[in-house]
Amino acid sequence: MSPGEILVFGWAGLLLSGTVQTSSARAQPPISRDVALRAAIHPVSTLPEARAWLARVPVTRDFPPDFEAVLRGQASLYVIEMSTAPACIACADLWGKLLTLRARYGWQVRTIGAQEAMLRSGRLGLPWVGNPVAWVRPIADPNRIVPVAIGTDHGVNLARNTYLAAKMLTGVRVAVGVRAMAKFTGIVSPAR
């Protein structure tokens, strides 16, 4: 699910709960974009907080038959880049999982600065939510990017999203790939 879809679903959920809790939905002021965004973002300051949020995240269990072959076969074509910040628990968690993915499938993994991360988010129309955010891009083309994580996630979800990003960058319709992606968790570092 894309961050835009998360925002829409978060907003829809807030609107629905407001309608259920009051006798007149019209009497309620409209839910702001900021309120909806906060509903989809979960800042964590400690490892136990990160673990508690991750415990709520569904784990991908179904993988396409070509999953391993695509991840290993596409490793030389793509790089995973992530934003990070000092003392960011979610960043350290995501980085460790990306290093595991690198060791297993051979993908390059790099960090990028906050300015580049904000530019990428803006180019894709994503709300800037802080760190970490991870993207897959072709090594030879810094302008073609697919977000694979907003916040940290389970390793298997990251692997599945990486697989789908590679498929989208080689011709699978974006709508198909996005529908198949694991939902972004929004488990991020608190704003500083």
C-alpha positions as CSV (number, residue, x, y, z in Angstrom):
1,M,0.0,0.0,0.0
2,S,1.4,3.4,-0.9
3,P,1.9,6.2,1.6
4,G,-0.9,8.1,-0.1
5,E,-3.1,5.1,0.3
6,I,-2.1,4.9,3.9
7,L,-3.0,8.5,4.4
8,V,-6.4,8.0,2.6
9,F,-7.1,4.8,4.7
10,G,-6.0,6.5,7.9
11,W,-8.2,9.5,7.1
12,A,-11.1,7.2,6.2
13,G,-10.7,5.4,9.5
14,L,-10.7,8.6,11.4
15,L,-13.8,9.8,9.6
16,L,-15.5,6.5,10.2
17,S,-14.7,6.5,13.9
18,G,-15.9,10.1,14.2
19,T,-19.2,9.1,12.5
20,V,-19.7,6.1,14.7
21,Q,-19.0,8.1,17.9
22,T,-21.3,11.0,17.2
23,S,-24.9,11.2,16.2
24,S,-24.1,13.8,13.6
25,A,-21.0,13.6,11.4
26,R,-21.8,17.1,10.1
27,A,-21.4,18.6,13.6
28,Q,-17.8,17.5,13.6
29,P,-15.1,19.7,12.0
30,P,-13.4,18.0,9.1
31,I,-10.3,15.9,10.0
32,S,-7.2,17.7,9.0
33,R,-4.4,16.1,6.9
34,D,-2.1,16.4,9.9
35,V,-4.4,14.4,12.1
36,A,-4.7,11.7,9.4
37,L,-0.9,11.6,8.9
38,R,-0.3,11.3,12.7
39,A,-2.7,8.3,12.7
40,A,-0.4,6.5,10.2
41,I,2.9,7.4,11.8
42,H,4.3,5.8,15.0
43,P,7.3,7.6,16.4
44,V,9.5,5.4,18.6
45,S,12.3,6.5,21.0
46,T,13.3,3.1,22.4
47,L,13.8,-0.4,21.2
48,P,10.9,-1.8,23.3
49,E,8.6,0.8,21.7
50,A,9.8,-0.3,18.2
51,R,9.3,-4.0,19.1
52,A,5.8,-3.2,20.4
53,W,4.8,-1.5,17.2
54,L,6.4,-4.2,15.0
55,A,4.4,-6.9,16.9
56,R,1.3,-5.4,15.4
57,V,2.6,-5.5,11.8
58,P,1.4,-8.4,9.7
59,V,4.2,-10.6,8.3
60,T,4.3,-11.5,4.6
61,R,3.9,-15.3,4.2
62,D,3.1,-15.8,0.5
63,F,5.9,-15.3,-2.0
64,P,5.8,-15.6,-5.8
65,P,7.6,-18.7,-7.2
66,D,10.4,-16.5,-8.8
67,F,11.0,-14.6,-5.6
68,E,14.5,-15.9,-4.7
69,A,15.7,-15.9,-8.4
70,V,14.6,-12.3,-9.0
71,L,16.2,-11.0,-5.8
72,R,19.5,-12.7,-6.5
73,G,19.4,-12.1,-10.3
74,Q,18.5,-8.4,-10.0
75,A,21.1,-7.6,-7.3
76,S,23.7,-6.1,-9.6
77,L,21.1,-3.8,-11.2
78,Y,19.7,-2.0,-8.2
79,V,20.6,-0.3,-4.9
80,I,18.5,0.2,-1.8
81,E,19.0,3.6,-0.2
82,M,17.6,4.8,3.1
83,S,17.5,8.0,5.0
84,T,18.8,7.9,8.6
85,A,19.5,10.2,11.6
86,P,21.7,10.0,14.6
87,A,20.2,8.0,17.6
88,C,17.2,6.8,15.4
89,I,16.1,3.5,16.8
90,A,13.9,2.7,13.8
91,C,16.8,3.6,11.5
92,A,19.1,1.2,13.2
93,D,16.5,-1.5,13.1
94,L,15.9,-1.0,9.4
95,W,19.6,-0.8,8.6
96,G,20.2,-4.2,10.3
97,K,17.4,-5.8,8.3
98,L,18.7,-4.3,5.1
99,L,22.2,-5.6,5.8
100,T,20.7,-9.1,6.3
101,L,18.9,-8.7,2.9
102,R,22.3,-7.6,1.4
103,A,24.0,-10.7,2.8
104,R,21.3,-13.1,1.6
105,Y,20.6,-11.7,-1.9
106,G,23.7,-9.5,-2.7
107,W,21.9,-6.1,-3.0
108,Q,23.9,-2.9,-2.4
109,V,22.6,-0.9,0.5
110,R,23.5,2.8,1.2
111,T,22.4,5.7,3.2
112,I,21.3,9.1,1.9
113,G,21.0,12.5,3.6
114,A,17.8,14.1,4.9
115,Q,17.8,16.7,2.1
116,E,17.9,14.0,-0.7
117,A,15.2,12.0,1.2
118,M,12.9,15.0,1.3
119,L,13.4,15.8,-2.4
120,R,12.6,12.2,-3.3
121,S,9.5,12.2,-1.1
122,G,8.3,15.5,-2.7
123,R,8.9,14.2,-6.2
124,L,6.7,11.2,-5.5
125,G,4.1,13.3,-3.6
126,L,4.7,11.4,-0.4
127,P,4.3,13.3,2.9
128,W,7.8,13.6,4.6
129,V,7.4,11.6,7.7
130,G,11.0,11.5,9.0
131,N,13.4,8.7,9.2
132,P,13.9,6.0,8.0
133,V,12.5,5.8,4.5
134,A,14.0,3.3,2.0
135,W,13.9,3.3,-1.8
136,V,15.0,1.0,-4.5
137,R,16.5,2.5,-7.6
138,P,18.5,1.3,-10.6
139,I,22.2,1.8,-10.1
140,A,22.4,3.6,-13.4
141,D,19.4,5.9,-12.9
142,P,19.0,8.0,-9.8
143,N,15.7,9.4,-11.0
144,R,13.7,6.1,-11.1
145,I,12.8,5.3,-7.5
146,V,10.3,3.1,-5.7
147,P,9.7,3.5,-1.9
148,V,9.9,0.1,-0.2
149,A,9.7,1.2,3.5
150,I,8.4,4.1,5.4
151,G,9.7,3.3,8.8
152,T,11.2,0.0,9.9
153,D,9.5,-3.3,9.1
154,H,9.9,-7.1,9.3
155,G,12.7,-8.4,7.2
156,V,10.4,-10.6,5.1
157,N,8.2,-7.6,4.3
158,L,11.2,-5.6,3.2
159,A,12.4,-8.5,1.0
160,R,8.9,-8.7,-0.6
161,N,8.8,-5.0,-1.2
162,T,12.3,-5.1,-2.7
163,Y,11.2,-7.9,-5.0
164,L,8.1,-5.9,-6.1
165,A,10.2,-2.7,-6.6
166,A,12.5,-4.6,-9.0
167,K,9.5,-6.0,-10.8
168,M,8.0,-2.5,-11.1
169,L,11.3,-1.1,-12.4
170,T,11.4,-3.8,-15.1
171,G,7.9,-3.3,-16.4
172,V,5.3,-4.7,-14.0
173,R,2.4,-2.2,-13.9
174,V,2.9,0.1,-10.9
175,A,-0.7,-0.4,-9.7
176,V,-0.2,-4.2,-9.6
177,G,3.1,-3.8,-7.6
178,V,1.7,-1.3,-5.1
179,R,-1.4,-3.4,-4.4
180,A,0.9,-6.4,-3.7
181,M,3.3,-4.5,-1.4
182,A,3.3,-5.0,2.3
183,K,1.8,-2.0,4.0
184,F,4.3,0.6,5.2
185,T,4.5,0.6,8.9
186,G,5.2,4.2,9.7
187,I,7.5,3.2,12.6
188,V,9.9,6.1,12.5
189,S,12.1,8.2,14.7
190,P,10.4,11.1,16.6
191,A,10.8,14.5,15.0
192,R,13.8,16.4,16.3
